């Protein structure tokens, strides 16, 4: 055990908590780095096509937010890279040899994004309108590509390929291109990228929905609401397709995770989907759940009579935290379903009442309330991915307990990094509020002139 004042945590527990806090914080900025550039590209394109000033104003404001949040994400990502090396040396030894090239490629994508963010922010009056817009396109593509490459590493952790390891745990041979052909990568990348667009789209829409409810119903607010909601709603309606593909892949390759997602203990056909409920992992039971017969079998194979392996047929030492995995899976699916329904409502009203799209106060209120759901689903889905893989950090090859550092005083670093993320969060809130006030003052000056 390690002791710091009244805190006593094992190095494994402290290291896992540190990674949990770090990744939960960083994933927000990673998602924004993927989603927000798409919004500004759409807004500037509409300005180039129509000449309307409010579209340019939207792109300019979103670009300022992108620059700020990219900088914070770079800090948290740098801290995260140090944590991986310090806390998980055995993991880094294997991944560096097997998929280190993906980390390197992600670094290239990151630097390209950083360069073009600079060009975009300082090129409003220095570049031609089309050249400036193309800089935004590069930001949107490189941001998405950066996330996709990182997902390649995570997909490899779920289904490792392209390497051989000897009895002492040393990687002896590698096939660097093997990971590029894996089904795991592309299904995870599709699902994760759509999740980022959903989270950012609905969160941004909620900001403008709140402003709309407060009486700010000008072209700027309506355009921001419409663009953000279109992106969020369209990707929310596409997400069930990627979710279905990913669920079937997990069923084929990670039976313990698939069973834990639905707290499914007993193997057999017509496996039910269980919504909610209290999991007793020790007893292998779930109480109070809503059960839909055959739906888990259908989710796995599109056949309600298919046999689904239960946790009781898997050694207990290979079980993940079933209660946590099941809860987060329900949160992810529930939040995604609500956003999908809200997106369908939005498109239906757009089709039927385009000129009066936002004159329904209940739709605007629903958008405002639903703002956090995308990020909640994103965080919950990440927990399902990571907690459901336990006790493995590299599935089938390296357990988390074997990968952790032997250093005994991890807890002080945990406290220090939590302090860093709290400081960064406060800084983000303060600076975003400043950007908002500065934008309001600029608009008031223009209006008065």
Beta strands, then each sheet from edge to edge (+ up, - down):
strand 1: 2-4
strand 2: 7-9
strand 3: 163-165
strand 4: 171-174
strand 5: 273-275
strand 6: 278-280
strand 7: 285-287
strand 8: 290-292
strand 9: 392-394
strand 10: 398-399
sheet 1: 1+ 2-
sheet 2: 3+ 4-
sheet 3: 5+ 8-
sheet 4: 6+ 7-
sheet 5: 9+ 10-
end
